[in-house]
Amino acid sequence: MVKEANLAQLDQFDEIIDVRSPSEFAEDHIPGALNFPVLDDDERARIGTLHKQVSPFDAKKAGAALVSRNIGRHLEQAFADKPKNWRPLVYCWRGGKRSGAMAHVLGQVGWHSGQLDGGYKAYRRQVLEDLQTLPARFQWRVVCGATGSGKSRLLQALHAAGAQVLDLEDLANHRGSLLGNLPGTPQPGQKYFESLIWSKLHGFDPDLPVYVEAESKKIGNVRVPETLIAAMWQSQCIRIEASIAQRVELLKEEYAHFLADPDELGNKLGFLTDLHGKERITRWQHMAQQDEWDTLVAELLEQHYDPAYTRSTLKHYPLYKEGLILRPQSLGMEAMQAAAKEILGSA
């Protein structure tokens, strides 16, 4: 049995199955969806070429054989242990032939499968529409603090305490600065980053505050939606004030990969030459090679990160000076858990 479903009904299904090709899925998909292609990238290209160069009929005939074979493989492997009451939702690009074939076979087996009306194209349109309006519905609490103040750790503590948290750096797989890329962890594409934000926003209660870290418009290679940034700029702030010594220790912990690879850090610092001049950058690169980490990190904070942070924060957050000030004893998780309790107690 197959029924048409819309985005508001996603929670009614046990699993969401994206039958598009792996490259389509990698670019963007409904968060939580699983990819079981009925045509892989090479097969899809071959069928497209056959459609153009020979005839639509021959393309459909060859495509049907491939789709049938792939659906059969998924039935024998991925779906073999699914119980009789399993309820999958299937979608493709426009909710058409590819998802229809998969949903039909699943329905014939006896599973109550659904087919997403309009497919991915309708989903993407809804994401873009919702991101224009959803951010303004929430009560944002923006965690501010100079680089290395433990903002991400505070968000983790707030989340653990049951608060609503939108951790944009976690979604972006990036810490938000020139040195913020995470080794071995690629960033999502722009579309999937927006999908992740959309999914998080849909899970929030507008009657409760949502905690978020102050961010630039870009986090690595992805852009934060303009409407979200605009809502954050007009919101209440929470200020973490930490000493240089505390921040140096935190940054050495969180950027240990650079301590282990000073050459990579030196290459990154080279991109700051236009701002700081060749002499200063060369000196910083030498410090990295000599393991003079405390001095190097302190200078980077005082001469590069802190001035930029102060200018940006005062420019964009008019309520910054009115915010709750936190001066934690340390930047460890125990101190952050205490700070989270203080915040939630004053909310």
Buried (B, 14 or more C-beta within 10 A) or exposed (E): EBBEBEBEBBEEBEBBBBBBBEEBBBBBBBBEBBBBBBBBBEBBEBBEEBBEEEEEEEBBEBBEEBBEEBBEEBBEEEBEEBEEEBBBBBBBBBBBBBBBBBBBBBBEEEBBBBBBBBBBBBBBEBBEEBBEEBBEEBBBBBBBBBBBBBBBBBBBBBBEEEBBBBBBBBBBBBBBBEBBBBEEEEBBBEBBBBBBBBBBBBEBEEEEBBBBBBBEEEBBBBBBBEBBBEBBBEBBBBBBEBEBEBBBBBBBEBBEBBBEEBEBBBEBBEEBEEEBEEEBBBBBBEBBEEEBBBEBBBBBBEEBBBEBBEEEBEEBBEEBEEBBEBEBEBBBBEBBBBBBEBBBEEE
